[in-house]
Amino acid sequence: MNLEVTIASLKTHSISDNRKVLLQPLIDYVQLKKDKDETVRLNFICTHNSRRSQMAQVWAFVLSNHFELEVDSFSGGVEVTEFFPAAVEALKASGIEINRAGPTSAKYEVEYKNQLLSCFSKLYNDAVNPNNGFASVMTCSDADQNCPIVSGAEKRISLTYEDPKAFDDSPLKQEMYRSRSLQIAGELYHVFKAIAE
């Protein structure tokens, strides 16, 4: 699929009132930073930094650039694993240009509007991530519960998603990863559109 077609389809993405309530602190944080003319840094955190936090980082990168907002997106976990292949494939299915940085590399590169984003599984406090002046966006309940303090974060936002990992051994695997990716995309579209208006 073409990425611009996917982004256009997000305009009609349905978001429940309950989810809109959860998204509001993120909208408020981004708006406040923008109003102060400060850099917006979002660190999406999940236990393994392999699925939801990675997809959120990539979609935040793509959609903030789409809306021409200056947002730096990061991700991390409390354990280092890998950027799970099914999550990568779900992003590719939406038209995102994402490829391994090298044949045997654990890093991926995303390119959008002549901007590059490097993605790989890492701890939330890895040296490539900001150590202050950022919002920690908790994308899974396990990390939210087991990371009571994220040092340097000026705001902590709970925005958890169901783990598509539950379908890894199921015929629904591809569909569920794509569905989760598009849910994250639709919600971040809602966030950045609210800022851009």
C-alpha positions, -999 to +999 in steps of 0.1 A: +000+000+000+010+036-006+019+054+026+001+086+016-031+066+010-027+050+044-023+084+061-053+098+042-074+068+055-065+078+091-087+108+088-117+085+093-101+063+119-126+058+147-114+065+183-136+059+213-143+086+238-123+066+264-092+065+242-096+103+234-094+109+272-062+089+273-048+108+243-055+143+257-025+145+280-002+138+250-020+165+230-016+189+259+021+181+264+029+185+227+009+217+225+026+232+256+060+225+242+051+239+208+036+271+225+069+275+244+089+270+212+106+241+229+117+208+213+091+180+216+107+148+226+086+116+230+101+084+243+077+055+238+084+028+264+074-009+265+089-039+282+109-054+253+110-024+229+101-048+202+065-042+190+042-014+203+069+011+214+087+006+181+056+010+160+046+041+180+081+057+175+079+051+138+044+064+134+052+095+156+082+101+133+061+098+101+030+117+112+048+146+129+067+151+097+034+147+077+019+176+098+052+195+096+056+195+134+090+194+151+088+162+172+117+139+180+105+104+186+124+077+205+117+043+220+131+020+247+123-008+271+133-024+303+149-053+284+167-054+251+154-079+226+148-071+189+126-050+166+102-079+160+099-089+123+061-090+123+060-054+136+084-043+108+062-061+083+030-044+096+047-010+091+058-020+056+023-031+048+011+005+054+037+018+029+064+029+053+099+026+039+117+006+065+148-016+059+176-031+078+206-008+081+228-037+069+224-074+060+231-086+095+223-055+114+197-054+142+190-018+133+164-005+109+162+028+091+129+045+082+129+072+056+101+098+052+102+132+035+140+130+033+143+124+070+159+093+085+150+075+117+172+047+132+153+020+151+165-009+172+157-025+205+173-007+235+168+003+271+146+034+276+177+052+291+200+042+262+225+069+252+206+076+220+175+086+239+171+119+257+180+121+294+158+151+302+131+173+288+110+145+273+077+128+279+077+091+286+048+075+268+041+041+283+027+018+256+023-014+276+008-019+311+038-041+322+063-013+316+039+012+331+038-009+363+074-019+364+089+015+355+076+036+384+102+063+376+117+072+343+146+095+351+146+128+333+110+126+321+091+158+326+058+141+319+047+105+321+017+095+299+000+061+301-011+051+266-012+013+266-021-010+238-030-047+236+001-068+227-001-084+192+024-110+205-006-130+218-013-139+181+023-149+172+013-186+168-020-179+152-033-176+116-044-141+127-008-129+134-004-107+103-039-092+106-035-084+143+000-068+139-014-046+111-045-038+132-024-027+161-001-007+139-031+011+124-046+017+158-014+034+170-012+054+137-048+065+139-044+077+175-012+096+168-028+111+137-055+124+161-028+138+184-008+156+158-038+168+138-051+185+170-017+204+172-015+213+135-050+228+134 
